[in-house]
Structure formats: C-alpha cells, structure tokens
Amino acid sequence: MMWIAKCKIDNRGRLTLPKSFMEANKLNMYTDVYIQTMYNTENCVKLVFKDNLIEELENVFDERFKDDREQHEVSEEER
C-alpha cells in the first residue's frame, strides 16, 4: 500500500487535505466526501469524492428565482 498524503485532524474532528492533493484530484469546496468502511481491516477507511457543484448551482438558482417563478404561476392562474 502506498501513502498518498498526510492529513491533520483538528479538535472538532475535521480533516484538512493538502492543497496539492486537492488540485491533483480536482477537488473543491463543492466536493462531497463520503467515508466508507473497508472489509477485513480495523484501521482503514475509503474516502469517496463526488462533485456536487451542479447541485449547488441548482440550489442557488432555485433560491434566486423562486419568487419569479411563484409570481409567474400566479399570473398564469389569473388568465
């Protein structure tokens, strides 16, 4: 097994990934990280990274234009 990076853990239990690791794997603040167990090991887990940028942008778009959609729906009902 090969060591890829060493991370620090703070007093709140947060891991800090090295910037070089994040850049090499194209990770950003919109990346969701899932922790999975690994079979037949007592001290290993697997980190799975999923890009969540599209979902985050959809949420921002929905919040920003929610009032516009509601007004549009009301004016269609008035017709």
C-alpha positions as CSV (number, residue, x, y, z in Angstrom):
1,M,0.0,0.0,0.0
2,M,1.2,3.5,-0.8
3,W,0.9,6.6,1.3
4,I,-0.5,9.5,-0.8
5,A,-0.9,12.3,1.7
6,K,-0.7,13.1,5.4
7,C,-3.7,15.0,6.8
8,K,-4.1,16.9,10.1
9,I,-7.2,16.5,12.2
10,D,-8.4,19.4,14.4
11,N,-10.1,19.4,17.8
12,R,-13.5,19.4,16.1
13,G,-12.7,16.2,14.1
14,R,-12.2,17.9,10.7
15,L,-9.6,16.6,8.3
16,T,-7.5,19.1,6.2
17,L,-6.5,17.7,2.8
18,P,-3.2,19.1,1.4
19,K,-3.7,21.6,-1.4
20,S,-1.6,19.6,-3.8
21,F,-3.9,16.6,-3.3
22,M,-7.0,18.7,-3.9
23,E,-5.5,20.2,-7.0
24,A,-4.3,16.9,-8.4
25,N,-7.7,15.3,-7.9
26,K,-9.7,18.4,-9.0
27,L,-11.5,18.7,-5.6
28,N,-13.1,21.9,-4.4
29,M,-15.4,23.2,-1.7
30,Y,-18.4,21.8,-3.6
31,T,-17.0,18.2,-3.5
32,D,-18.9,15.9,-1.2
33,V,-16.7,13.4,0.7
34,Y,-18.1,10.0,1.7
35,I,-16.3,7.7,4.2
36,Q,-16.8,4.0,3.5
37,T,-15.6,1.1,5.6
38,M,-13.2,-1.4,4.1
39,Y,-13.6,-5.1,4.6
40,N,-11.1,-7.1,6.6
41,T,-9.4,-4.1,8.1
42,E,-9.6,-2.5,11.5
43,N,-7.8,0.8,10.8
44,C,-8.7,1.6,7.2
45,V,-11.5,3.5,5.5
46,K,-12.0,4.7,2.0
47,L,-12.7,8.3,1.0
48,V,-15.1,8.7,-2.0
49,F,-15.3,12.1,-3.7
50,K,-18.4,13.3,-5.6
51,D,-18.5,16.6,-7.4
52,N,-21.6,18.5,-6.1
53,L,-21.1,21.8,-8.0
54,I,-24.1,21.2,-10.3
55,E,-26.4,20.5,-7.4
56,E,-25.1,23.6,-5.5
57,L,-25.6,25.8,-8.6
58,E,-29.2,24.4,-9.0
59,N,-29.9,25.3,-5.3
60,V,-28.6,28.8,-5.8
61,F,-30.6,29.2,-9.0
62,D,-33.8,27.9,-7.3
63,E,-33.5,30.2,-4.4
64,R,-32.7,33.2,-6.5
65,F,-35.5,32.8,-8.9
66,K,-38.1,31.2,-6.6
67,D,-40.1,34.5,-6.3
68,D,-40.1,35.0,-10.0
69,R,-41.5,31.5,-10.6
70,E,-44.2,32.0,-7.9
71,Q,-45.2,35.3,-9.5
72,H,-45.3,33.7,-12.9
73,E,-47.5,30.8,-11.6
74,V,-49.9,33.3,-10.1
75,S,-50.2,35.4,-13.3
76,E,-50.9,32.2,-15.3
77,E,-53.7,31.3,-12.9
78,E,-55.2,34.7,-13.3
79,R,-55.6,34.2,-17.1
